[in-house]
Amino acid sequence: MDKESLLRLVDSLHRDKEIAKEVVFQGIEAALTTAARKHFKAHEMVSIQIDRTTGEILAKEGDRTIDPSELGRITAQTAKQVIIQKIREAERDVIYDDFVSRKGSIVSGTVQRFEGSAIIVNLGKTEGVLQRSEQIDGEHYNMNERVRAIVFDVKKIGSRVRILLSRTHPDFVRRLFELEVPEIAENTIEIKALAREPGHRTKISVASSDANVDCVGACVGVRGSRIKNIVDELNGEKIDIIRWSDEPEVLLPNALKPAEVSGIIVSADNQVATIVVPNDQLSLAIGKRGQNVRLASRLTSWDIDIITESEFEERQKTSADGLTEVVESSKKPADNVASKTAEAAEQLQPGGEKEEVA
């Protein structure tokens, strides 16, 4: 390969593969050095350097300068294979570094093929894998269909990079809100907590740092335009937007919406809250298969016990009855003491001496 062709190769790899020129030069030097050492059966004496400006190859065996033409056709073929390997490794490193920096962010691609239940997504320069466990229940995909997901893990496997995608991760919903709600991206509104059961329901609590910005209204959008886009992306998954509060007496009832709450008893020592709801609100507060109370508990980090007003009254009555029994039993020892004192008084004679009892 002449000097001009070598420089064109380096420049082409730099532009097409986004590999740094220095990395390409080092790869070619390493490949030629390996091939030359095999050709001359020398281990440490052969060294090859390439001029970065002119592309001229300088090869030496000890103090002797080697003409590159001495390396021969077989050596050139060996060098070519090593160069290809080095370029693939460099390309892998570029892709790995790129997607590691995008870990946790949303990427978009098209369905390229199916491998069992997994979907291989074309991301442009590489592929991503959407495992069955990371797909939302009920979703079906077709070839060349557009898919959005977050990058939740990136791994090096041999000469390849494995990019794992997810549509079920809670951060997928978080990133969708950041895309749809400018106030969140600008940090005017903060997402304080998020709990999700993919394909069914998500609860997200938000707070505003600007008194003039309604955090819930901004997330919903005009006539629900913003939240609608997110729900459509999640194929109809229900989303409850909750106003955050540092006071559990305010936060917990908000988290249990759409159910109404008539009373709350909190125990801050063990993060347990007893929530009282009207009799006809119990099933709504618990939700289908306990989903509503389960998500509320995860969102607030409180253990939640839900009871109806009737149950609460019954517990109060039971507690009052128990207290009455305790009070009555506490009176009995005093009565006994009074009785014995009376008996002793009767045994005293007018002179103040105690009568002998046989």
DRENGUKOL-631819 format. One record per residue (C-alpha): residue number from 1; residue in one letter; x, y, z. Coordinates in Angstrom, 3 decimals. Example, Ala and Ser with C-alpha at 12.3 -4.5 7.8 and 13.67 -1.06 7.14 Angstrom:
+-----+--------+----------+----------+----------+
| num | residu |       px |       py |       pz |
+-----+--------+----------+----------+----------+
|   1 |      A |   12.300 |   -4.500 |    7.800 |
|   2 |      S |   13.670 |   -1.060 |    7.140 |
+-----+--------+----------+----------+----------+
//
This chain:
+-----+--------+----------+----------+----------+
| num | residu |       px |       py |       pz |
+-----+--------+----------+----------+----------+
|   1 |      M |    0.000 |    0.000 |    0.000 |
|   2 |      D |    1.448 |    3.379 |   -1.004 |
|   3 |      K |    1.564 |    6.393 |    1.299 |
|   4 |      E |   -1.427 |    8.179 |   -0.268 |
|   5 |      S |   -3.632 |    5.090 |   -0.067 |
|   6 |      L |   -2.699 |    4.582 |    3.572 |
|   7 |      L |   -3.642 |    8.151 |    4.473 |
|   8 |      R |   -6.944 |    7.830 |    2.553 |
|   9 |      L |   -7.724 |    4.609 |    4.450 |
|  10 |      V |   -7.091 |    6.272 |    7.808 |
|  11 |      D |   -9.196 |    9.292 |    6.851 |
|  12 |      S |  -12.037 |    7.085 |    5.577 |
|  13 |      L |  -12.137 |    5.013 |    8.769 |
|  14 |      H |  -12.082 |    8.187 |   10.825 |
|  15 |      R |  -15.094 |    9.645 |    8.969 |
|  16 |      D |  -17.187 |    6.507 |    8.430 |
|  17 |      K |  -16.559 |    4.690 |   11.700 |
|  18 |      E |  -15.901 |    7.763 |   13.860 |
|  19 |      I |  -12.638 |    6.209 |   15.019 |
|  20 |      A |   -9.881 |    8.599 |   16.044 |
|  21 |      K |   -7.053 |    8.761 |   13.467 |
|  22 |      E |   -4.429 |    8.064 |   16.120 |
|  23 |      V |   -6.239 |    4.837 |   17.060 |
|  24 |      V |   -6.215 |    3.733 |   13.402 |
|  25 |      F |   -2.506 |    4.547 |   13.004 |
|  26 |      Q |   -1.673 |    2.625 |   16.183 |
|  27 |      G |   -3.710 |   -0.346 |   14.959 |
|  28 |      I |   -1.911 |   -0.442 |   11.618 |
|  29 |      E |    1.486 |   -0.123 |   13.308 |
|  30 |      A |    0.653 |   -2.970 |   15.706 |
|  31 |      A |   -0.538 |   -5.151 |   12.822 |
|  32 |      L |    2.536 |   -4.537 |   10.695 |
|  33 |      T |    4.839 |   -5.089 |   13.687 |
|  34 |      T |    3.184 |   -8.434 |   14.498 |
|  35 |      A |    3.448 |   -9.564 |   10.871 |
|  36 |      A |    7.081 |   -8.455 |   10.554 |
|  37 |      R |    8.136 |  -10.269 |   13.721 |
|  38 |      K |    6.599 |  -13.485 |   12.409 |
|  39 |      H |    8.294 |  -12.999 |    9.026 |
|  40 |      F |   11.752 |  -12.326 |   10.425 |
|  41 |      K |   11.289 |  -14.704 |   13.389 |
|  42 |      A |   12.269 |  -11.847 |   15.684 |
|  43 |      H |   10.378 |  -11.098 |   18.877 |
|  44 |      E |   11.495 |   -7.736 |   20.151 |
|  45 |      M |   13.919 |   -6.366 |   17.565 |
|  46 |      V |   11.365 |   -5.302 |   14.921 |
|  47 |      S |    9.603 |   -1.950 |   15.216 |
|  48 |      I |    7.381 |   -0.096 |   12.736 |
|  49 |      Q |    6.247 |    3.515 |   12.805 |
|  50 |      I |    4.071 |    5.485 |   10.407 |
|  51 |      D |    4.531 |    9.181 |    9.775 |
|  52 |      R |    1.182 |   10.801 |   10.630 |
|  53 |      T |    1.611 |   13.514 |    7.998 |
|  54 |      T |    3.198 |   11.802 |    4.993 |
|  55 |      G |    2.054 |    8.210 |    5.582 |
|  56 |      E |    5.617 |    6.940 |    5.149 |
|  57 |      I |    6.331 |    3.597 |    6.840 |
|  58 |      L |    9.601 |    3.340 |    8.792 |
|  59 |      A |   10.503 |   -0.273 |    9.670 |
|  60 |      K |   13.602 |   -1.356 |   11.605 |
|  61 |      E |   15.109 |   -4.636 |   12.768 |
|  62 |      G |   17.476 |   -3.516 |   15.464 |
|  63 |      D |   19.602 |   -0.860 |   13.774 |
|  64 |      R |   18.842 |   -2.104 |   10.256 |
|  65 |      T |   16.180 |   -0.277 |    8.249 |
|  66 |      I |   13.758 |   -2.657 |    6.529 |
|  67 |      D |   12.227 |   -2.017 |    3.154 |
|  68 |      P |    8.480 |   -2.678 |    3.525 |
|  69 |      S |    8.629 |   -4.660 |    0.294 |
|  70 |      E |   10.758 |   -7.257 |    2.139 |
|  71 |      L |    7.754 |   -8.271 |    4.232 |
|  72 |      G |    6.205 |  -10.180 |    1.334 |
|  73 |      R |    2.624 |  -11.094 |    0.361 |
|  74 |      I |    1.934 |  -13.501 |    3.260 |
|  75 |      T |    3.080 |  -10.922 |    5.781 |
|  76 |      A |    0.824 |   -8.329 |    4.136 |
|  77 |      Q |   -2.150 |  -10.704 |    4.394 |
|  78 |      T |   -1.444 |  -11.326 |    8.076 |
|  79 |      A |   -1.174 |   -7.605 |    8.663 |
|  80 |      K |   -4.481 |   -7.051 |    6.874 |
|  81 |      Q |   -6.263 |   -9.508 |    9.191 |
|  82 |      V |   -4.782 |   -7.876 |   12.280 |
|  83 |      I |   -5.738 |   -4.433 |   10.975 |
|  84 |      I |   -9.343 |   -5.578 |   10.450 |
|  85 |      Q |   -9.422 |   -6.967 |   13.980 |
|  86 |      K |   -7.988 |   -3.765 |   15.455 |
|  87 |      I |  -10.482 |   -1.657 |   13.530 |
|  88 |      R |  -13.394 |   -3.788 |   14.780 |
|  89 |      E |  -12.161 |   -3.432 |   18.344 |
|  90 |      A |  -11.838 |    0.323 |   17.910 |
|  91 |      E |  -15.317 |    0.494 |   16.368 |
|  92 |      R |  -16.702 |   -1.556 |   19.271 |
|  93 |      D |  -15.093 |    0.818 |   21.773 |
|  94 |      V |  -16.592 |    3.836 |   20.000 |
|  95 |      I |  -20.091 |    2.304 |   20.061 |
|  96 |      Y |  -19.671 |    1.189 |   23.682 |
|  97 |      D |  -18.555 |    4.636 |   24.852 |
|  98 |      D |  -21.389 |    6.275 |   22.923 |
|  99 |      F |  -24.152 |    4.139 |   24.418 |
| 100 |      V |  -22.683 |    4.036 |   27.925 |
| 101 |      S |  -23.009 |    7.817 |   27.932 |
| 102 |      R |  -26.652 |    7.413 |   26.812 |
| 103 |      K |  -27.518 |    4.845 |   29.459 |
| 104 |      G |  -30.899 |    5.681 |   30.978 |
| 105 |      S |  -31.949 |    7.834 |   28.015 |
| 106 |      I |  -34.529 |    7.137 |   25.306 |
| 107 |      V |  -33.427 |    5.826 |   21.918 |
| 108 |      S |  -35.508 |    5.221 |   18.820 |
| 109 |      G |  -35.099 |    2.479 |   16.230 |
| 110 |      T |  -36.920 |    0.079 |   13.937 |
| 111 |      V |  -37.729 |   -3.606 |   14.370 |
| 112 |      Q |  -35.113 |   -5.456 |   12.338 |
| 113 |      R |  -35.817 |   -9.086 |   13.201 |
| 114 |      F |  -37.100 |  -11.435 |   15.893 |
| 115 |      E |  -34.948 |  -13.884 |   17.855 |
| 116 |      G |  -37.399 |  -16.036 |   19.748 |
| 117 |      S |  -39.393 |  -13.699 |   21.982 |
| 118 |      A |  -36.681 |  -11.008 |   21.818 |
| 119 |      I |  -36.821 |   -8.127 |   19.350 |
| 120 |      I |  -33.685 |   -6.899 |   17.598 |
| 121 |      V |  -33.930 |   -3.152 |   17.055 |
| 122 |      N |  -31.869 |   -1.313 |   14.442 |
| 123 |      L |  -30.347 |    1.741 |   16.132 |
| 124 |      G |  -28.380 |    2.920 |   13.107 |
| 125 |      K |  -24.740 |    1.968 |   13.648 |
| 126 |      T |  -25.593 |   -0.964 |   15.865 |
| 127 |      E |  -28.429 |   -3.110 |   17.203 |
| 128 |      G |  -30.309 |   -3.160 |   20.476 |
| 129 |      V |  -32.069 |   -6.080 |   22.137 |
| 130 |      L |  -35.556 |   -5.759 |   23.610 |
| 131 |      Q |  -36.081 |   -8.891 |   25.683 |
| 132 |      R |  -39.579 |  -10.252 |   26.327 |
| 133 |      S |  -39.307 |   -9.314 |   30.003 |
| 134 |      E |  -38.664 |   -5.692 |   28.995 |
| 135 |      Q |  -41.685 |   -5.490 |   26.681 |
| 136 |      I |  -45.022 |   -4.141 |   27.894 |
| 137 |      D |  -47.697 |   -6.846 |   28.169 |
| 138 |      G |  -50.081 |   -6.825 |   25.243 |
| 139 |      E |  -47.736 |   -5.057 |   22.840 |
| 140 |      H |  -47.131 |   -6.558 |   19.406 |
| 141 |      Y |  -44.546 |   -5.442 |   16.897 |
| 142 |      N |  -44.115 |   -5.790 |   13.135 |
| 143 |      M |  -41.055 |   -5.629 |   10.912 |
| 144 |      N |  -39.752 |   -2.082 |   10.323 |
| 145 |      E |  -42.104 |   -0.707 |   12.998 |
| 146 |      R |  -40.771 |    2.243 |   14.986 |
| 147 |      V |  -39.867 |    1.486 |   18.627 |
| 148 |      R |  -38.861 |    3.777 |   21.484 |
| 149 |      A |  -37.177 |    2.449 |   24.628 |
| 150 |      I |  -34.529 |    3.388 |   27.164 |
| 151 |      V |  -30.987 |    2.041 |   27.228 |
| 152 |      F |  -30.760 |    0.314 |   30.602 |
| 153 |      D |  -27.553 |   -1.698 |   30.159 |
| 154 |      V |  -24.542 |   -1.862 |   27.810 |
| 155 |      K |  -22.119 |   -4.792 |   27.740 |
| 156 |      K |  -18.987 |   -5.764 |   25.822 |
| 157 |      I |  -19.221 |   -9.354 |   24.591 |
| 158 |      G |  -16.133 |  -10.348 |   22.600 |
| 159 |      S |  -15.839 |   -8.040 |   19.608 |
| 160 |      R |  -19.473 |   -6.971 |   19.894 |
| 161 |      V |  -21.452 |   -4.566 |   22.039 |
| 162 |      R |  -24.753 |   -5.775 |   23.479 |
| 163 |      I |  -27.203 |   -2.949 |   24.089 |
| 164 |      L |  -30.152 |   -3.921 |   26.277 |
| 165 |      L |  -33.355 |   -1.904 |   25.881 |
| 166 |      S |  -36.412 |   -1.621 |   28.112 |
| 167 |      R |  -39.963 |   -0.295 |   27.855 |
| 168 |      T |  -40.991 |   -1.540 |   31.307 |
| 169 |      H |  -38.401 |    0.308 |   33.407 |
| 170 |      P |  -39.850 |    3.158 |   35.542 |
| 171 |      D |  -37.277 |    5.534 |   34.059 |
| 172 |      F |  -38.909 |    5.073 |   30.646 |
| 173 |      V |  -41.976 |    6.938 |   31.948 |
| 174 |      R |  -39.728 |    9.493 |   33.657 |
| 175 |      R |  -37.902 |   10.230 |   30.362 |
| 176 |      L |  -41.199 |   10.501 |   28.455 |
| 177 |      F |  -42.363 |   13.171 |   30.908 |
| 178 |      E |  -39.065 |   15.013 |   30.455 |
| 179 |      L |  -39.613 |   15.010 |   26.678 |
| 180 |      E |  -43.262 |   16.089 |   26.816 |
| 181 |      V |  -43.154 |   18.571 |   29.709 |
| 182 |      P |  -40.602 |   21.382 |   29.170 |
| 183 |      E |  -40.973 |   22.500 |   32.795 |
| 184 |      I |  -39.523 |   19.166 |   33.928 |
| 185 |      A |  -36.586 |   19.401 |   31.521 |
| 186 |      E |  -35.955 |   22.945 |   32.789 |
| 187 |      N |  -36.122 |   21.750 |   36.443 |
| 188 |      T |  -39.035 |   24.056 |   37.242 |
| 189 |      I |  -41.023 |   20.919 |   38.044 |
| 190 |      E |  -39.348 |   18.003 |   39.792 |
| 191 |      I |  -40.424 |   14.374 |   39.675 |
| 192 |      K |  -40.163 |   13.394 |   43.344 |
| 193 |      A |  -41.122 |    9.723 |   43.075 |
| 194 |      L |  -42.502 |    7.208 |   40.604 |
| 195 |      A |  -44.059 |    3.766 |   40.985 |
| 196 |      R |  -45.087 |    1.644 |   38.016 |
| 197 |      E |  -46.683 |   -1.637 |   37.050 |
| 198 |      P |  -45.958 |   -1.738 |   33.294 |
| 199 |      G |  -48.965 |   -1.941 |   31.020 |
| 200 |      H |  -51.410 |   -1.275 |   33.854 |
| 201 |      R |  -50.814 |    1.824 |   35.971 |
| 202 |      T |  -48.212 |    4.393 |   36.990 |
| 203 |      K |  -48.278 |    6.841 |   39.886 |
| 204 |      I |  -45.963 |    9.824 |   39.654 |
| 205 |      S |  -45.583 |   12.586 |   42.236 |
| 206 |      V |  -44.422 |   16.045 |   41.178 |
| 207 |      A |  -43.566 |   19.339 |   42.866 |
| 208 |      S |  -43.025 |   22.843 |   41.500 |
| 209 |      S |  -40.254 |   25.236 |   42.550 |
| 210 |      D |  -42.218 |   28.148 |   41.067 |
| 211 |      A |  -45.389 |   29.204 |   42.878 |
| 212 |      N |  -46.820 |   30.416 |   39.565 |
| 213 |      V |  -46.504 |   26.995 |   37.901 |
| 214 |      D |  -49.106 |   24.337 |   38.660 |
| 215 |      C |  -47.121 |   21.112 |   38.608 |
| 216 |      V |  -50.108 |   18.834 |   37.959 |
| 217 |      G |  -51.662 |   21.107 |   35.335 |
| 218 |      A |  -48.352 |   21.465 |   33.485 |
| 219 |      C |  -47.918 |   17.688 |   33.307 |
| 220 |      V |  -51.463 |   17.174 |   32.049 |
| 221 |      G |  -51.230 |   19.932 |   29.451 |
| 222 |      V |  -53.955 |   21.897 |   27.692 |
| 223 |      R |  -56.965 |   19.596 |   27.385 |
| 224 |      G |  -54.720 |   16.717 |   28.412 |
| 225 |      S |  -52.494 |   17.013 |   25.333 |
| 226 |      R |  -49.211 |   16.219 |   27.103 |
| 227 |      I |  -50.397 |   13.296 |   29.164 |
| 228 |      K |  -52.256 |   11.898 |   26.151 |
| 229 |      N |  -49.018 |   11.626 |   24.165 |
| 230 |      I |  -47.395 |    9.693 |   27.003 |
| 231 |      V |  -50.391 |    7.383 |   27.465 |
| 232 |      D |  -50.453 |    6.697 |   23.717 |
| 233 |      E |  -46.753 |    5.784 |   23.768 |
| 234 |      L |  -47.495 |    3.363 |   26.644 |
| 235 |      N |  -50.475 |    1.848 |   24.816 |
| 236 |      G |  -53.130 |    3.105 |   27.206 |
| 237 |      E |  -51.337 |    2.614 |   30.524 |
| 238 |      K |  -53.131 |    4.657 |   33.215 |
| 239 |      I |  -51.136 |    7.451 |   34.811 |
| 240 |      D |  -51.996 |    9.188 |   38.104 |
| 241 |      I |  -50.226 |   12.526 |   38.590 |
| 242 |      I |  -49.974 |   13.399 |   42.294 |
| 243 |      R |  -49.004 |   16.635 |   43.983 |
| 244 |      W |  -46.055 |   15.982 |   46.299 |
| 245 |      S |  -46.054 |   17.023 |   49.961 |
| 246 |      D |  -43.541 |   16.535 |   52.746 |
| 247 |      E |  -46.449 |   15.984 |   55.133 |
| 248 |      P |  -47.616 |   12.339 |   55.105 |
| 249 |      E |  -51.120 |   13.476 |   56.169 |
| 250 |      V |  -51.333 |   15.256 |   52.800 |
| 251 |      L |  -49.220 |   12.984 |   50.595 |
| 252 |      L |  -50.858 |    9.670 |   51.504 |
| 253 |      P |  -54.448 |   10.707 |   50.657 |
| 254 |      N |  -53.140 |   12.180 |   47.381 |
| 255 |      A |  -51.360 |    8.930 |   46.568 |
| 256 |      L |  -54.538 |    6.891 |   47.058 |
| 257 |      K |  -56.566 |    8.906 |   44.588 |
| 258 |      P |  -59.024 |    8.478 |   42.940 |
| 259 |      A |  -60.322 |    7.080 |   46.235 |
| 260 |      E |  -61.597 |    9.509 |   48.884 |
| 261 |      V |  -60.001 |    9.478 |   52.341 |
| 262 |      S |  -61.927 |   10.434 |   55.477 |
| 263 |      G |  -59.188 |    9.961 |   58.072 |
| 264 |      I |  -55.547 |    9.025 |   58.576 |
| 265 |      I |  -53.465 |    7.809 |   61.517 |
| 266 |      V |  -49.691 |    7.829 |   61.010 |
| 267 |      S |  -46.899 |    6.238 |   62.986 |
| 268 |      A |  -43.681 |    7.967 |   61.959 |
| 269 |      D |  -41.534 |    5.573 |   64.011 |
| 270 |      N |  -42.129 |    2.608 |   61.691 |
| 271 |      Q |  -43.531 |    4.395 |   58.606 |
| 272 |      V |  -46.970 |    2.776 |   58.972 |
| 273 |      A |  -50.198 |    4.612 |   58.149 |
| 274 |      T |  -53.794 |    3.566 |   58.766 |
| 275 |      I |  -56.093 |    5.131 |   56.189 |
| 276 |      V |  -59.838 |    5.392 |   56.861 |
| 277 |      V |  -62.102 |    5.505 |   53.807 |
| 278 |      P |  -65.894 |    5.587 |   53.384 |
| 279 |      N |  -67.468 |    2.148 |   53.178 |
| 280 |      D |  -68.197 |    2.492 |   49.457 |
| 281 |      Q |  -64.610 |    3.582 |   48.677 |
| 282 |      L |  -62.769 |    0.513 |   49.985 |
| 283 |      S |  -62.525 |   -1.374 |   46.686 |
| 284 |      L |  -61.499 |    1.807 |   44.854 |
| 285 |      A |  -58.796 |    2.567 |   47.434 |
| 286 |      I |  -57.379 |   -0.952 |   47.263 |
| 287 |      G |  -57.709 |   -1.169 |   43.484 |
| 288 |      K |  -57.850 |   -4.173 |   41.211 |
| 289 |      R |  -55.811 |   -6.962 |   42.839 |
| 290 |      G |  -54.480 |   -4.418 |   45.336 |
| 291 |      Q |  -52.807 |   -2.353 |   42.625 |
| 292 |      N |  -53.802 |    1.123 |   43.836 |
| 293 |      V |  -52.682 |    0.699 |   47.450 |
| 294 |      R |  -49.560 |   -1.202 |   46.379 |
| 295 |      L |  -48.430 |    1.587 |   44.053 |
| 296 |      A |  -49.294 |    4.239 |   46.649 |
| 297 |      S |  -47.184 |    2.413 |   49.217 |
| 298 |      R |  -44.201 |    2.185 |   46.860 |
| 299 |      L |  -44.596 |    5.815 |   45.812 |
| 300 |      T |  -44.622 |    7.167 |   49.373 |
| 301 |      S |  -42.401 |    4.519 |   51.047 |
| 302 |      W |  -45.090 |    4.049 |   53.707 |
| 303 |      D |  -46.780 |    0.812 |   54.744 |
| 304 |      I |  -50.496 |    1.459 |   54.260 |
| 305 |      D |  -53.372 |   -0.263 |   56.042 |
| 306 |      I |  -56.799 |    0.650 |   54.660 |
| 307 |      I |  -59.958 |    0.278 |   56.742 |
| 308 |      T |  -63.542 |    1.461 |   56.310 |
| 309 |      E |  -65.282 |    3.924 |   58.590 |
| 310 |      S |  -67.346 |    1.039 |   60.033 |
| 311 |      E |  -64.174 |   -0.914 |   60.850 |
| 312 |      F |  -62.647 |    2.180 |   62.420 |
| 313 |      E |  -65.708 |    2.696 |   64.633 |
| 314 |      E |  -65.627 |   -0.975 |   65.623 |
| 315 |      R |  -61.954 |   -0.679 |   66.565 |
| 316 |      Q |  -62.691 |    2.416 |   68.627 |
| 317 |      K |  -65.514 |    0.625 |   70.408 |
| 318 |      T |  -63.326 |   -2.409 |   71.072 |
| 319 |      S |  -60.552 |   -0.189 |   72.410 |
| 320 |      A |  -63.018 |    1.679 |   74.654 |
| 321 |      D |  -64.425 |   -1.595 |   76.042 |
| 322 |      G |  -60.935 |   -2.843 |   76.728 |
| 323 |      L |  -60.088 |    0.399 |   78.513 |
| 324 |      T |  -63.238 |    0.090 |   80.683 |
| 325 |      E |  -62.233 |   -3.446 |   81.691 |
| 326 |      V |  -58.781 |   -2.245 |   82.655 |
| 327 |      V |  -60.219 |    0.560 |   84.743 |
| 328 |      E |  -62.649 |   -1.823 |   86.546 |
| 329 |      S |  -59.940 |   -4.353 |   87.290 |
| 330 |      S |  -57.691 |   -1.613 |   88.634 |
| 331 |      K |  -60.362 |   -0.691 |   91.151 |
| 332 |      K |  -60.550 |   -4.148 |   92.741 |
| 333 |      P |  -57.329 |   -4.029 |   94.804 |
| 334 |      A |  -58.368 |   -0.682 |   96.307 |
| 335 |      D |  -61.759 |   -2.118 |   97.326 |
| 336 |      N |  -60.054 |   -5.045 |   99.032 |
| 337 |      V |  -57.757 |   -2.700 |  100.955 |
| 338 |      A |  -60.744 |   -0.599 |  102.091 |
| 339 |      S |  -62.607 |   -3.722 |  103.249 |
| 340 |      K |  -59.649 |   -4.965 |  105.270 |
| 341 |      T |  -59.179 |   -1.514 |  106.798 |
| 342 |      A |  -62.818 |   -1.499 |  107.917 |
| 343 |      E |  -62.461 |   -4.950 |  109.480 |
| 344 |      A |  -59.375 |   -3.806 |  111.373 |
| 345 |      A |  -61.192 |   -0.710 |  112.621 |
| 346 |      E |  -64.026 |   -2.796 |  114.034 |
| 347 |      Q |  -61.513 |   -4.832 |  116.030 |
| 348 |      L |  -60.146 |   -1.746 |  117.791 |
| 349 |      Q |  -61.443 |   -1.140 |  121.375 |
| 350 |      P |  -62.489 |    2.330 |  122.591 |
| 351 |      G |  -59.196 |    2.532 |  124.457 |
| 352 |      G |  -57.374 |    2.270 |  121.246 |
| 353 |      E |  -56.073 |   -1.215 |  121.919 |
| 354 |      K |  -56.617 |   -3.986 |  119.492 |
| 355 |      E |  -58.838 |   -6.839 |  120.609 |
| 356 |      E |  -57.159 |  -10.186 |  120.693 |
| 357 |      V |  -58.557 |  -12.543 |  118.111 |
| 358 |      A |  -58.677 |  -16.128 |  119.124 |
+-----+--------+----------+----------+----------+
//
